Amino acid sequence: MKLASLKNGRRDGQLVVVNRSLTHCLPVADIADCLQQALDDWDAVAARLEERYQALNREIPPKALLFDPAQCLSPLPRAYQWADGSAYVNHVELVRRARGAALPPEFWTSPLMYQGGSDAFVGPRDPIVAGSVEWGIDFEAELAVITADVAMGTTPAQAGSAIRLLMLVNDVSLRNLIPAELAKGFGFFQSKPASAFSPVAVTPDELGRHWQGGKLHRPLRVHLNGELFGCPNAGQDMTFNFPQLIAHAAKTRELRAGSIIGSGTVSNKQGSLHGSSIDNGGVGYCCLAEVRMYETIELGAAQTSFMRAGDRVCIEMLDEAGTSIFGAIEQQVMIFGQ
């Protein structure tokens, strides 16, 4: 099924089921008022939500609403946990190569992960707000899962059953603030502003054969200012699948229902700068930092700028028929005070 949270003046929004074609939605306050409530009571409410969802796919009732992604909050407008991994080691390797650093061998056996701010996400059509273009504004197109309760010490073999929903993510990074923060040895904070998630979260069964091995095997499409910038396959070159990421997060702590675990920037291995871009027949990139890394490695310096005021990014995944699975994240950069 497909679920969304509509803006209604409350922090957690109004839970709705959305039909498969993303044209109509139906409030389900009699089942659960918000998505977190549904996740807390999943075993009791999931079958009823699924029944309402299937009925909406069969026939649009008079009380259904037109589905407008601009009226959506992120599916979970706030969450108990937002932990973002770095499952695509190719992306990490490029970043380190560009600064002349070797990739430690343990990066291939244990994922990187940081704990992001989860008290206030932004909606899928809300702007990317920053204080200055000098902060190095970058998008990062990713996938994420929402979990059930996960016990401490859960193994990857056990963790797959804890995946309730999947979403897309724009995990915005302020690249020029990152080096000073990491130099302090205490991780990201100011360099990671509020993330945005896709209008719709979907259950794994909606993905059919494309959901295999804890990975979603579909291209993730990124448009920058209306031009296709990247379309790497999210299931390819994913070193750590979602069950592995969940187990990593739960090694020393419990995760509560509604925890969000991200994949990190989707990235496919490509031969070179001149073969990796869309214009040269490659699959492109899911962030600006990656093309800048190729430029630094091959040209000696980055040529592509980070985002400026007014720049627009669109992140979306389509099914085989060309229908949007999650709806699109569409955001424009705004500089506050201007």
VMD Tcl script that draws the C-alpha trace (Angstrom):
set ca {
  {0.00 0.00 0.00}
  {0.92 3.65 -0.30}
  {0.63 6.13 2.55}
  {1.14 9.89 2.87}
  {0.73 12.65 5.44}
  {-1.24 15.72 4.39}
  {-0.66 19.18 5.80}
  {-3.49 20.01 8.20}
  {-1.96 22.53 10.57}
  {-0.71 19.87 12.98}
  {2.88 18.73 13.27}
  {2.22 15.11 12.32}
  {-0.30 15.82 9.56}
  {-3.24 13.67 8.48}
  {-2.59 10.09 7.41}
  {-4.09 9.13 4.05}
  {-3.94 6.08 1.81}
  {-2.96 6.96 -1.76}
  {-3.97 4.95 -4.79}
  {-1.34 3.21 -6.87}
  {-1.39 5.82 -9.65}
  {-1.01 8.67 -7.12}
  {-4.10 10.51 -8.35}
  {-6.39 10.23 -5.30}
  {-6.12 9.76 -1.58}
  {-8.45 8.98 1.30}
  {-8.14 10.07 4.95}
  {-8.15 7.17 7.39}
  {-8.56 8.93 10.74}
  {-10.92 6.17 11.89}
  {-7.97 3.76 11.62}
  {-5.00 5.98 12.53}
  {-4.75 9.74 12.70}
  {-1.07 9.94 11.73}
  {1.58 7.60 10.38}
  {3.42 7.23 13.68}
  {0.20 6.05 15.31}
  {-0.21 3.48 12.54}
  {3.37 2.27 13.00}
  {2.91 1.95 16.76}
  {-0.20 -0.22 16.21}
  {0.87 -1.82 12.91}
  {-0.23 -5.37 13.68}
  {-3.70 -4.12 14.57}
  {-4.21 -1.60 11.75}
  {-2.18 -2.77 8.74}
  {-4.88 -5.11 7.40}
  {-7.52 -2.39 7.65}
  {-5.29 0.12 5.89}
  {-4.56 -2.41 3.16}
  {-8.27 -3.08 2.69}
  {-8.94 0.66 2.35}
  {-6.05 0.97 -0.08}
  {-7.25 -1.86 -2.32}
  {-10.77 -0.45 -2.33}
  {-9.40 2.94 -3.42}
  {-7.58 1.25 -6.30}
  {-10.75 -0.48 -7.43}
  {-13.02 2.56 -7.31}
  {-12.62 6.22 -6.38}
  {-15.31 7.05 -3.79}
  {-16.97 10.50 -3.66}
  {-15.17 11.37 -0.42}
  {-11.73 10.77 -1.94}
  {-9.44 13.75 -2.43}
  {-7.26 14.61 -5.39}
  {-3.73 13.78 -4.36}
  {-1.49 16.85 -4.43}
  {2.16 16.30 -3.42}
  {2.46 20.01 -2.69}
  {0.03 19.48 0.20}
  {2.17 16.71 1.67}
  {4.48 16.71 4.60}
  {7.20 14.09 4.59}
  {5.43 10.77 5.39}
  {6.88 11.01 8.89}
  {7.12 14.78 9.50}
  {9.23 14.00 12.57}
  {10.67 10.72 13.74}
  {12.17 9.10 16.81}
  {15.27 8.17 14.83}
  {16.93 9.16 11.54}
  {20.16 7.27 10.93}
  {21.73 7.57 7.52}
  {24.18 4.98 6.28}
  {26.62 4.98 3.41}
  {25.76 1.75 1.66}
  {27.28 2.68 -1.70}
  {30.98 2.41 -0.96}
  {31.80 3.64 -4.48}
  {30.58 7.08 -3.38}
  {32.79 7.02 -0.27}
  {35.77 5.82 -2.28}
  {35.44 8.69 -4.77}
  {35.27 11.28 -2.01}
  {38.42 9.88 -0.37}
  {40.30 9.49 -3.66}
  {39.63 13.13 -4.50}
  {41.47 14.22 -1.36}
  {44.23 11.64 -1.79}
  {43.10 9.36 1.03}
  {42.99 5.58 0.78}
  {39.82 3.69 1.58}
  {40.31 1.63 4.77}
  {39.48 -2.05 4.11}
  {36.92 -2.14 6.93}
  {34.70 0.22 4.92}
  {33.79 -2.82 2.79}
  {32.72 -4.88 5.81}
  {31.10 -2.37 8.18}
  {28.92 0.54 7.01}
  {29.39 4.17 7.90}
  {26.37 5.73 9.63}
  {25.53 9.05 11.21}
  {22.56 10.10 13.33}
  {20.75 13.02 11.74}
  {18.24 15.51 13.05}
  {14.77 13.99 13.07}
  {12.67 16.48 15.03}
  {11.61 18.40 11.92}
  {11.79 17.14 8.34}
  {10.60 19.29 5.46}
  {7.95 18.38 2.92}
  {8.74 17.01 -0.55}
  {7.86 20.32 -2.24}
  {9.21 22.63 0.47}
  {12.31 24.70 -0.36}
  {15.89 23.98 0.59}
  {16.62 26.92 2.86}
  {20.21 27.94 3.58}
  {21.95 31.01 4.95}
  {24.46 31.39 2.13}
  {25.50 29.80 -1.15}
  {28.99 29.81 0.35}
  {27.87 26.89 2.54}
  {28.15 24.59 -0.51}
  {24.53 23.48 -0.92}
  {24.20 19.97 -2.31}
  {21.39 17.45 -2.73}
  {21.82 13.74 -2.03}
  {19.30 11.37 -3.60}
  {18.80 8.27 -1.48}
  {16.39 5.58 -0.36}
  {15.23 4.97 3.19}
  {13.18 2.45 5.13}
  {10.90 2.94 8.11}
  {11.17 0.17 10.68}
  {9.05 -1.59 13.24}
  {10.49 -2.07 16.72}
  {13.95 -3.63 16.38}
  {15.61 -5.41 19.29}
  {19.21 -4.70 20.22}
  {21.48 -7.28 18.62}
  {19.10 -8.08 15.75}
  {20.92 -9.86 12.93}
  {20.65 -8.96 9.25}
  {18.71 -12.21 8.71}
  {16.15 -11.03 11.26}
  {16.10 -7.34 10.34}
  {14.36 -7.69 6.97}
  {11.02 -8.44 8.63}
  {11.22 -5.11 10.48}
  {10.95 -3.07 7.26}
  {7.51 -1.51 7.14}
  {7.82 1.16 4.45}
  {10.23 2.61 1.89}
  {10.70 6.23 0.80}
  {13.00 8.44 -1.24}
  {15.18 11.02 0.50}
  {16.91 14.28 -0.29}
  {19.55 14.33 2.42}
  {20.80 17.88 1.92}
  {24.47 18.50 2.69}
  {26.25 21.81 3.22}
  {29.55 20.64 1.80}
  {31.67 23.61 2.73}
  {30.71 23.27 6.40}
  {31.59 19.58 6.58}
  {35.43 19.72 6.74}
  {35.56 21.95 9.83}
  {32.97 19.82 11.60}
  {34.69 16.53 10.82}
  {38.03 18.01 11.85}
  {36.63 18.31 15.38}
  {36.18 14.53 15.38}
  {32.54 14.59 16.42}
  {30.56 14.16 13.21}
  {27.95 16.10 11.27}
  {25.61 18.65 12.78}
  {25.39 22.12 11.20}
  {26.41 20.66 7.83}
  {23.29 18.46 7.75}
  {20.09 20.56 7.66}
  {16.56 19.13 7.49}
  {16.04 16.26 5.05}
  {13.02 15.91 2.76}
  {11.28 12.62 1.97}
  {9.09 11.56 -0.93}
  {5.36 12.42 -0.81}
  {4.49 8.73 -0.45}
  {5.87 5.83 1.58}
  {5.18 2.34 0.21}
  {5.14 -1.15 1.65}
  {7.72 -3.57 0.19}
  {5.06 -5.73 -1.48}
  {4.21 -2.79 -3.80}
  {7.66 -3.11 -5.37}
  {7.17 -6.66 -6.65}
  {10.21 -8.39 -8.11}
  {12.25 -5.17 -7.89}
  {12.50 -5.60 -4.12}
  {15.04 -8.40 -3.77}
  {17.75 -9.13 -1.25}
  {16.89 -6.10 0.85}
  {17.56 -3.79 -2.11}
  {15.31 -1.88 -4.52}
  {16.43 -2.61 -8.06}
  {15.13 0.43 -9.98}
  {16.86 3.54 -11.37}
  {16.72 6.61 -9.15}
  {16.20 9.63 -11.40}
  {17.60 13.06 -10.53}
  {16.88 16.18 -12.54}
  {18.79 19.40 -11.89}
  {17.15 22.54 -13.27}
  {15.04 20.39 -15.60}
  {17.94 18.39 -17.06}
  {18.53 14.71 -16.29}
  {21.55 14.60 -13.98}
  {21.53 10.99 -12.82}
  {19.72 7.67 -13.11}
  {21.85 5.05 -11.31}
  {20.22 1.76 -10.36}
  {19.61 1.72 -6.61}
  {20.08 -2.04 -6.40}
  {23.44 -2.02 -8.13}
  {26.72 -1.51 -6.23}
  {24.86 -1.34 -2.90}
  {27.50 -2.89 -0.67}
  {25.23 -3.11 2.40}
  {21.53 -3.90 2.00}
  {18.83 -2.47 4.25}
  {18.72 -5.44 6.66}
  {22.46 -5.04 7.16}
  {22.06 -1.31 7.79}
  {19.26 -1.92 10.30}
  {21.32 -4.54 12.12}
  {24.27 -2.16 12.24}
  {22.09 0.56 13.80}
  {20.68 -1.90 16.33}
  {23.99 -3.44 17.42}
  {24.08 -1.56 20.74}
  {20.56 -0.12 21.07}
  {16.91 -0.83 20.40}
  {15.15 0.95 17.55}
  {11.59 2.03 18.06}
  {8.82 1.77 15.47}
  {9.09 4.76 13.17}
  {12.88 4.75 13.01}
  {14.20 5.78 9.59}
  {17.34 4.18 8.15}
  {18.84 5.74 5.02}
  {20.97 4.17 2.31}
  {23.32 7.05 1.69}
  {23.81 8.58 -1.75}
  {22.99 6.11 -4.51}
  {26.06 5.59 -6.67}
  {27.06 3.19 -9.42}
  {30.63 2.35 -10.37}
  {31.65 4.12 -13.57}
  {34.86 4.24 -15.51}
  {35.74 7.91 -15.67}
  {34.43 11.46 -15.66}
  {34.03 11.40 -19.42}
  {32.10 8.15 -19.36}
  {30.00 8.70 -16.26}
  {27.86 11.72 -17.13}
  {24.46 11.41 -18.77}
  {25.74 13.37 -21.80}
  {28.47 10.78 -22.32}
  {26.21 7.77 -21.97}
  {26.80 7.11 -18.27}
  {24.21 6.90 -15.50}
  {25.20 10.21 -13.95}
  {25.13 11.13 -10.29}
  {22.87 11.56 -7.28}
  {24.77 14.49 -5.79}
  {26.97 17.33 -7.01}
  {29.86 16.22 -4.82}
  {30.32 13.07 -6.88}
  {30.79 14.80 -10.22}
  {33.10 17.26 -8.44}
  {35.14 14.29 -7.20}
  {35.53 12.93 -10.73}
  {36.60 16.41 -11.86}
  {39.12 16.72 -9.05}
  {40.60 13.29 -9.74}
  {40.85 13.73 -13.52}
  {41.14 17.49 -14.04}
  {42.92 18.53 -10.87}
  {40.08 20.69 -9.55}
  {36.30 20.71 -9.32}
  {34.56 22.53 -12.16}
  {30.88 22.12 -11.24}
  {29.47 24.56 -8.69}
  {27.18 23.69 -5.82}
  {23.55 24.82 -5.86}
  {22.66 28.49 -6.07}
  {19.51 30.41 -5.19}
  {16.69 29.35 -7.51}
  {18.25 26.03 -8.51}
  {15.77 23.15 -8.60}
  {16.27 19.45 -7.93}
  {13.76 16.67 -8.63}
  {14.22 13.14 -7.27}
  {11.92 10.35 -8.44}
  {11.69 6.63 -9.15}
  {9.44 5.21 -11.87}
  {8.05 1.73 -12.31}
  {8.35 -0.20 -15.57}
  {5.21 1.50 -16.93}
  {6.64 4.96 -16.23}
  {4.43 5.65 -13.22}
  {5.98 7.38 -10.23}
  {6.29 4.93 -7.33}
  {6.81 7.37 -4.46}
  {5.92 10.69 -6.06}
  {8.66 13.23 -6.68}
  {10.71 15.30 -4.29}
  {10.88 18.72 -5.97}
  {12.79 21.42 -4.13}
  {14.17 24.85 -4.95}
  {17.02 26.59 -3.14}
  {16.13 29.67 -1.11}
  {18.60 31.84 0.77}
  {16.96 33.21 3.88}
  {17.12 36.94 4.29}
  {17.07 37.49 0.52}
}
mol new
graphics top color blue
foreach p $ca { graphics top sphere $p radius 0.5 }
foreach p [lrange $ca 0 end-1] q [lrange $ca 1 end] { graphics top cylinder $p $q radius 0.2 }
display resetview
